[in-house]
Amino acid sequence: MAIKIKQSLLVNAFNDPTKETVNKSVSQICNEVGMGQIIMPIFQRDLAWTTSKKVDLYNFQLNGSAPVAPISMNKIGAKSVDMPHVTLLNRLEVDNKNNIQGNLSVVDGQQRISTNYQAFINDESIRSIVLDISRGVFLDIKDKDIKKNQIPVGVLYNQDPIVYTEYIRTHPLLMEFDVSSLLGQIRTKFNNYFYTVNFAHDLPGEEQIKWFDVLNLAGSRVPDIQMKLTRLQINGLDFYKDYSKVFREKLEINGLDLFVQKNTEVSIPLATLNPAFEITLGKSHTSNYSPMASDKKESIIIEMTSDKLSDCFEMTLAGLDRALEFINENSLLDPERIDYITYLTGYFVYKNGEPLANSSNQNLIDWYTSADFGSKTNSERREMFNEILSL
């Protein structure tokens, strides 16, 4: 008896997607981003690279002895438009009803492309990064003044040559022939630096997600929480841009860096929605709705309408504002753990804008200065939230 051969196997045996590769220069990629020809599927997370990671990329492209890893893009066709798309950097929704067929959708490489594009347009996020000519590397100078032997990356790699030449002209030490010619060569190297781009053709949304799985998660499935947030985005509400990013920025402008792991930038803001969920659902507080990561309720996000969920975002962010104001107004020490912030936020969400009496304010101060989250079980931490709500 002959072996039955799967017809798709006959097709796939002769189909070699590894031949679908091209080289694109950084300047070409950046120009295509600027013209809206390179976009990304909505399931991509918002920008996650720290300044340190961006410095690492700039240094590797300048001083590395091997090329940067390839990036992967889907050429959008008729089947691809079932997946909503957004722009890089600012995550503005792309209207799929417009003719986006022929555009490129970034499945892997968003952080690298965006980091190069930020230098290309001198984005505010990279203003503290400079090339130190004497050390031969890019550095993050943070709030320090730019030295005479340094040039901002957003000037050196700027898309407008006039921005670069004007800066050189107004800094005499950089105009010296040896220095200016070297900087010109570095600028040329950046613009002409080639990335290998692997292409897929017109993948439907589910196939894009499968490809994303393999590229980013070693073949494992996209985490369930991420897929649920993706479906939320498809319904018109962006958890990352509308809520978690705002949550993180409010902490940052208050000088607080409390997310110890990258994945907690999603799980902790999500769990902090619990008090707002209970209020919106009209239910009394139960312990497993405490603002702690293990109690996060991603399923509620899918069940709620966008309007109600947007209300929960607003309630929680308002509670966060009051929590930060409470710490500042009472001259309290900055917290060492984010739990202090999330518990105070939950407390103020339940207060729903009600002003604190003097006694309640003092009780809350006493709680803040004496609370200890170290070495506590989940049950003990839930009880701590019950205690703050009883103040």
Buried (B, 14 or more C-beta within 10 A) or exposed (E): EEEEEEEEEEEEEEEEEEEEEEEBBBBBBBBBBBEBEBBBBBBBBBBEBEBEEBBBBBBBBBEEEEEBEBBBBBBBBEBBBEBBBBBBBEBEBBEBEEEBBEBBBBBBBBBBBBBBBBBBBBBEBBBBBBBBBEEEBBBBBEEEEBBEBBBBBBBBBBBEEEBBBEBBEEBEEBEEEEBBEEBBEBBEEBBEBBBBBBBBEBBBBEBBBBBBBEBBEEEEEBEEBBBBBBEBBBEEBBBBBBBBBBBBEBBEEBEBEBBEEEEBBBBBBBBBBBBBBBBBEEEEBEEEBBBBBEBBBBEBBEEBEEEBBBBBBEBBBBBBEBBBEBBEEEEBEEBEBBBBBBBBBBBBBBBEEEEBEEEBBEBBBEBBEEBEBEEBEBEEBBEBBEEBBEB
